[in-house]
């Protein structure tokens, strides 16, 4: 996996129906990478500490299309977008390794489940508002009728019953002239 004097970089990954993201989560220079149909190889030197050399080879669980790989250097990480050879079922894991790789983690910011891909294909969802904004012919003046807010309500202000914390209110409780009332001895 890595040669003497080099360590595997922190790597995160995510997938979609038709592609895999591999993110090298460290700022590097002197970068070398190679993607084949079955593997991903990365070499680089830490940009802040030249004594740290990174190297990793990941053997993909299924085939990818190395001709269409794109990458971008975001500064603090390198992001590789690797199309799957065959669009279809999600991979249960990124690599063929039977043991858990300590440097490899899921990137949930980019992750999308199989059910998410199906939902996205079925409808255009605008996040937490759903299709509320996409309703055709809806009356915008009546969109918020469920709230029953009337401008003409003369209801009592809700904070009228909250006790005051000012000094004058405390003096009113102790006596008319500010004399303290004696409390019974316990």
C-alpha positions as CSV (number, residue, x, y, z in Angstrom):
1,X,0.0,0.0,0.0
2,X,2.8,2.5,0.9
3,X,6.5,2.4,0.5
4,X,9.1,3.0,3.3
5,X,9.2,6.5,4.4
6,X,5.7,7.4,3.2
7,X,2.3,7.2,4.9
8,X,-1.2,7.0,3.5
9,X,-2.9,10.4,3.5
10,X,-6.3,10.8,5.1
11,X,-8.8,9.8,2.3
12,X,-12.5,10.2,2.2
13,X,-14.9,8.9,-0.4
14,X,-18.5,9.2,-1.5
15,X,-20.6,7.8,-4.4
16,X,-23.5,8.5,-6.6
17,X,-25.3,6.2,-9.0
18,X,-22.8,6.8,-11.8
19,X,-19.6,8.0,-10.1
20,X,-17.2,7.9,-7.1
21,X,-15.6,10.8,-5.3
22,X,-12.1,10.2,-3.8
23,X,-10.9,13.1,-1.7
24,X,-7.3,13.4,-0.4
25,X,-7.9,15.4,2.8
26,X,-4.5,17.1,3.1
27,X,-2.7,20.0,1.4
28,X,0.0,18.5,-0.9
29,X,2.6,19.6,-3.5
30,X,4.5,17.5,-6.0
31,X,1.4,15.5,-6.7
32,X,1.4,12.4,-8.8
33,X,-1.8,10.3,-9.4
34,X,-2.8,7.6,-11.7
35,X,-6.3,6.0,-12.2
36,X,-6.6,2.7,-14.0
37,X,-9.8,0.7,-14.5
38,X,-9.3,-1.1,-11.2
39,X,-7.1,1.2,-9.0
40,X,-6.2,4.7,-7.8
41,X,-2.6,5.6,-6.9
42,X,-1.6,8.9,-5.2
43,X,1.7,10.3,-4.2
44,X,2.4,13.7,-2.7
45,X,4.4,15.7,-0.2
46,X,2.7,17.7,2.6
47,X,2.7,21.4,1.7
48,X,3.4,22.5,5.3
49,X,5.9,19.8,6.3
50,X,8.1,18.4,3.5
51,X,9.2,15.5,5.7
52,X,5.7,14.0,5.4
53,X,5.4,12.0,2.2
54,X,2.1,10.5,1.3
55,X,1.4,7.5,-0.9
56,X,-1.6,5.2,-1.3
57,X,-3.0,2.7,-3.7
58,X,-6.7,1.9,-3.6
59,X,-7.9,-1.2,-5.5
60,X,-11.5,-0.4,-6.5
61,X,-14.3,-2.9,-5.8
62,X,-15.6,-2.5,-9.4
63,X,-14.3,-1.0,-12.6
64,X,-14.2,2.7,-13.3
65,X,-13.6,4.7,-16.5
66,X,-10.1,6.2,-16.2
67,X,-10.5,8.3,-19.4
68,X,-13.2,10.5,-17.8
69,X,-11.6,11.2,-14.4
70,X,-11.5,14.8,-13.3
71,X,-9.8,16.4,-10.4
72,X,-9.6,19.8,-8.6
73,X,-7.1,21.1,-6.1
74,X,-9.3,22.9,-3.6
75,X,-6.3,24.0,-1.5
76,X,-6.7,21.9,1.6
77,X,-7.7,18.8,-0.3
78,X,-7.7,17.2,-3.7
79,X,-11.0,16.0,-5.1
80,X,-11.1,13.3,-7.8
81,X,-14.4,12.6,-9.6
82,X,-14.2,9.1,-11.0
83,X,-17.0,7.8,-13.2
84,X,-18.1,4.2,-12.7
85,X,-17.7,1.9,-15.7
86,X,-21.3,0.8,-15.2
87,X,-24.0,3.0,-13.6
88,X,-26.1,1.0,-11.3
89,X,-26.0,-0.5,-7.8
90,X,-24.1,1.3,-5.1
91,X,-20.9,-0.2,-3.9
92,X,-21.0,-1.5,-0.4
93,X,-17.3,-0.4,0.0
94,X,-14.7,1.5,-2.1
95,X,-12.0,-1.1,-2.2
96,X,-11.5,-4.9,-2.4
97,X,-9.6,-4.9,0.9
98,X,-11.2,-7.2,3.5
99,X,-10.0,-5.2,6.4
100,X,-11.0,-1.7,7.4
101,X,-8.4,0.9,6.2
102,X,-7.7,3.3,9.1
103,X,-7.1,6.3,6.8
104,X,-10.3,5.8,4.7
105,X,-13.6,7.3,5.8
106,X,-16.9,8.2,4.2
107,X,-17.5,11.8,3.2
108,X,-21.1,12.4,4.2
109,X,-21.2,15.9,2.8
110,X,-20.9,14.5,-0.7
111,X,-22.6,11.2,-0.1
112,X,-25.9,10.4,-1.7
113,X,-27.8,7.1,-1.1
114,X,-29.4,5.0,-3.7
115,X,-32.9,6.1,-2.6
116,X,-31.8,9.8,-2.8
117,X,-30.9,9.3,-6.5
118,X,-34.2,7.7,-7.2
119,X,-36.1,10.5,-5.4
120,X,-34.1,13.1,-7.4
121,X,-35.0,11.5,-10.7
122,X,-38.7,11.3,-9.7
123,X,-39.2,14.9,-8.6
124,X,-37.5,18.3,-8.4
125,X,-37.0,18.9,-4.7
126,X,-36.1,22.2,-3.3
127,X,-34.7,21.0,0.0
128,X,-36.9,21.4,3.1
129,X,-39.6,23.4,1.2
130,X,-40.3,20.4,-1.1
131,X,-42.4,21.4,-4.1
132,X,-43.9,24.3,-2.3
133,X,-42.1,26.8,-4.6
134,X,-42.8,24.8,-7.8
135,X,-46.6,24.8,-7.5
136,X,-48.1,26.0,-10.7
137,X,-50.9,28.5,-10.5
138,X,-50.9,28.7,-6.8
139,X,-52.2,31.9,-5.1
140,X,-49.2,33.4,-3.3
141,X,-51.5,35.5,-1.1
142,X,-53.0,32.4,0.4
143,X,-49.8,30.3,0.9
144,X,-49.6,31.1,4.6
145,X,-53.3,31.0,5.6
146,X,-52.6,28.1,8.0
147,X,-50.9,30.5,10.4
148,X,-54.2,32.5,11.2
149,X,-52.4,35.7,11.7
150,X,-54.7,38.8,11.7
151,X,-53.4,42.3,11.8
152,X,-56.5,43.6,13.5
153,X,-56.2,41.5,16.7
154,X,-56.4,43.6,19.8
155,X,-55.2,40.8,22.1
156,X,-53.3,41.6,25.2
157,X,-49.5,41.6,24.8
158,X,-48.2,38.2,25.9
159,X,-45.3,39.7,28.0
160,X,-47.6,41.7,30.3
161,X,-47.6,39.0,32.9
162,X,-43.8,38.7,33.2
163,X,-42.5,40.1,36.6
164,X,-40.2,43.0,36.3
165,X,-36.6,42.8,37.5
166,X,-36.1,46.5,38.1
167,X,-35.0,48.0,41.5
168,X,-38.2,50.1,41.9
169,X,-40.4,47.0,41.8
170,X,-38.2,45.4,44.6
171,X,-38.7,48.5,46.8
172,X,-42.4,48.2,46.4
173,X,-42.3,44.8,47.9
174,X,-40.2,45.7,51.0
175,X,-42.4,48.6,52.1
176,X,-43.8,52.0,51.3
177,X,-40.8,54.0,52.5
178,X,-38.2,51.5,51.6
179,X,-38.2,50.1,55.2
180,X,-37.5,46.4,55.2
181,X,-40.2,44.3,56.7
182,X,-38.9,41.9,59.4
183,X,-39.1,38.3,58.5
184,X,-40.0,35.8,61.2
185,X,-37.1,33.9,62.7
186,X,-37.0,30.3,61.7
